[in-house]
């Protein structure tokens, strides 16, 4: 009995021990499997991170970027002037330049120069090679700006505007033009007398002539006359070639001038006490009295407004109007030049 019980107890103890060991092993395996599954599942879809993701980098539009500096410019500006015209040449490192030409100097307004209501003109340049000491400076452009219709002996101004890329501030430059002085000379060539104002038995008229280019102030403004002749006996219908050396030379800013020839027929035959002899600064006269018959021939002459070289010459015919007693016509040579 004792032995049986001992064996039974021993077997039971062994069995119990085995069962405990098995449970321990199974628990370990289950734990290992659970750990592996947990690790695997964590790799596939782990829990969200506790910290926030980094902020995205800001995206800047064109308006947020600095436009940079406009480095385009013009240089080597040169001018050639006449009396009513000028040529301007220059270089630029961009194919297009905006120009404005006007009689008033550009004024500074805000942050740029302006010429007011003067219309801008877009010029296109011609590419030219550019290098210094064999080093290329890229493509530059040569520009030619012809200007006509200027006033002689006057200033004109050219404003250059050079654009850069979008939103860059334009660059500006300017130059000054000084036009040449315009000279006009009138030279009487031949006078034809239609009516010598000495009718009946008085015979030929005793006529003297004075010559001038009327001042810019107007055709009736007084001035010193260029020259005068002595009295010449001329009858109605006579032609007289004016001796060399007579005429008048002036400077003018105008594009038209009046050439005038004052005629005076002397009726002073000693019957009157006094007949004044006019001189100095006078205006042209047209009248008759006991001393003189006076009238003047006149021609409005269009001076050259285009370009010309050297001297421009033309002929004009000055005539007497308004039916005075003394009537004549004059062939006049008109020369124009500038310096």
Residue pairs with C-beta under 8 A, 6 or more apart in sequence:
62 166
62 167
67 164
67 165
67 166
67 167
67 168
68 164
68 165
68 168
69 164
69 168
70 162
70 163
70 164
70 165
70 168
70 169
70 170
70 171
71 93
71 164
72 92
72 93
72 94
72 162
72 163
72 164
72 171
73 92
73 93
73 162
73 171
73 173
74 90
74 91
74 92
74 97
74 143
74 160
74 162
74 173
75 90
75 91
75 92
76 89
76 90
76 91
77 88
77 89
77 90
77 160
77 173
77 175
78 88
78 89
78 90
79 86
79 87
79 88
79 89
79 175
79 177
80 86
80 87
81 177
81 178
81 179
81 180
82 179
82 180
82 307
82 338
83 150
83 152
83 153
83 179
83 180
83 181
83 182
83 338
84 148
84 149
84 150
84 151
84 152
84 179
84 182
84 255
84 304
84 305
84 306
85 146
85 147
85 148
85 149
85 150
85 179
85 306
85 307
86 146
86 147
86 150
86 156
86 177
86 179
87 144
87 145
87 146
87 147
88 144
88 145
88 147
88 158
88 175
88 177
89 142
89 143
89 144
89 145
90 97
90 142
90 143
90 145
90 160
91 128
91 140
91 141
91 142
91 143
92 125
92 140
92 141
92 143
92 162
93 138
93 139
93 140
93 141
94 125
94 141
94 162
94 163
95 124
95 125
95 127
95 141
96 122
96 123
96 124
96 125
96 163
97 122
97 123
97 125
97 143
97 160
97 161
97 162
98 120
98 121
98 122
98 123
98 160
98 161
98 162
98 163
99 120
99 121
99 123
99 145
99 158
99 159
99 160
99 161
100 106
100 115
100 118
100 119
100 120
100 121
100 158
100 159
100 161
101 118
101 121
101 145
101 147
101 156
101 157
101 158
101 159
102 115
102 116
102 118
102 156
102 157
103 151
103 154
103 155
103 156
103 157
104 115
104 116
104 157
105 155
105 157
105 176
106 113
106 114
106 115
106 157
106 159
106 174
107 113
107 114
107 115
107 116
111 169
112 169
112 170
112 172
113 159
113 172
113 174
115 157
115 159
118 159
120 161
123 143
123 145
125 141
125 142
125 143
126 141
126 142
126 143
127 139
127 140
127 141
128 139
128 140
128 141
128 142
130 136
130 137
130 138
130 139
130 140
131 137
145 158
147 156
147 158
147 177
148 305
148 306
148 307
149 305
150 156
150 177
150 179
151 179
151 253
152 179
152 180
152 181
152 182
152 252
152 253
152 338
153 179
153 180
153 181
153 182
153 251
153 253
154 178
154 179
154 253
155 176
155 177
155 178
155 179
156 176
156 177
156 179
157 174
157 175
157 176
157 177
158 174
158 175
158 176
158 177
159 172
159 173
159 174
160 172
160 173
160 174
160 175
161 170
161 171
161 172
162 170
162 171
162 172
162 173
163 170
164 170
164 171
180 338
180 339
181 251
181 338
181 339
182 251
182 252
182 253
182 303
182 336
182 337
182 338
183 249
183 250
183 251
183 336
183 337
183 338
183 339
184 213
184 249
184 250
184 251
184 252
184 257
184 303
184 334
184 335
184 336
185 213
185 247
185 248
185 249
185 334
185 335
186 211
186 212
186 213
186 226
186 247
186 248
186 249
186 259
186 332
186 333
186 334
187 246
187 247
187 332
187 333
187 334
187 335
188 209
188 211
188 242
188 246
188 247
188 261
188 330
188 331
188 332
189 241
189 242
189 315
189 330
189 331
189 332
189 333
190 239
190 240
190 241
190 242
190 330
190 331
191 209
191 234
191 239
191 240
191 242
191 261
191 328
191 329
191 330
191 331
192 238
192 239
192 240
192 328
192 329
192 330
193 205
193 207
193 234
193 235
193 236
193 237
193 238
193 239
193 240
193 327
193 328
194 236
194 237
194 320
194 327
194 328
194 329
195 236
195 325
195 326
195 327
195 328
196 204
196 205
196 207
196 234
196 235
196 236
196 238
196 265
196 326
197 205
197 265
197 267
197 288
197 293
197 324
197 325
197 326
198 204
198 205
198 206
198 235
198 265
198 267
203 233
203 235
204 233
204 234
204 235
204 238
205 233
205 234
205 235
205 236
205 265
205 293
205 326
206 231
206 232
206 233
206 265
206 266
207 231
207 232
207 233
207 234
207 263
207 264
207 265
207 266
207 326
207 328
208 228
208 229
208 230
208 231
208 232
208 263
208 264
208 266
209 228
209 229
209 232
209 242
209 246
209 261
209 262
209 263
209 264
210 225
210 226
210 227
210 228
210 229
210 261
210 262
210 264
211 225
211 226
211 227
211 228
211 246
211 247
211 248
211 259
211 260
211 261
211 262
212 223
212 224
212 225
212 226
212 248
212 259
212 260
212 262
213 226
213 248
213 249
213 250
213 252
213 257
213 258
213 259
213 260
214 220
214 221
214 223
214 257
214 258
214 259
214 260
215 221
215 223
215 250
216 252
216 253
216 254
219 258
219 260
219 284
219 298
220 283
220 284
221 283
222 281
222 282
222 283
223 281
223 282
224 280
224 281
225 248
225 262
225 282
226 246
226 247
226 248
226 249
227 245
227 246
227 247
227 248
229 242
229 243
229 246
231 266
232 240
234 240
250 257
252 303
254 303
255 302
255 303
255 305
256 300
256 301
256 302
256 303
257 300
257 301
257 303
257 334
258 298
258 299
258 300
258 301
259 298
259 299
259 301
259 316
259 318
259 332
259 334
260 284
260 296
260 297
260 298
260 318
261 296
261 297
261 298
261 318
261 328
261 330
261 332
262 284
262 285
262 294
262 296
263 294
263 295
263 296
263 297
263 320
263 326
263 328
264 292
264 293
264 294
264 326
265 292
265 293
265 294
265 325
265 326
266 291
266 292
267 290
267 291
267 292
267 293
268 275
268 291
268 292
271 290
272 290
272 291
275 290
275 291
275 292
276 291
278 285
284 296
284 298
285 294
285 295
285 296
286 294
286 295
286 296
286 320
286 322
286 324
287 294
287 324
288 294
288 324
288 325
288 326
293 324
293 325
293 326
294 324
294 326
295 320
295 324
295 325
295 326
295 327
295 328
296 320
297 318
297 319
297 320
297 328
297 329
297 330
298 318
298 319
298 320
298 321
299 316
299 317
299 318
299 319
299 332
301 314
301 316
301 334
303 312
303 334
303 336
304 312
304 336
308 336
310 337
311 335
311 336
311 337
312 335
312 336
312 337
313 333
313 334
313 335
313 336
314 333
314 334
315 331
315 332
315 333
315 334
316 331
316 332
316 333
316 334
317 329
317 330
317 331
317 332
318 329
318 330
318 332
319 329
319 330
320 326
320 327
320 328
320 329
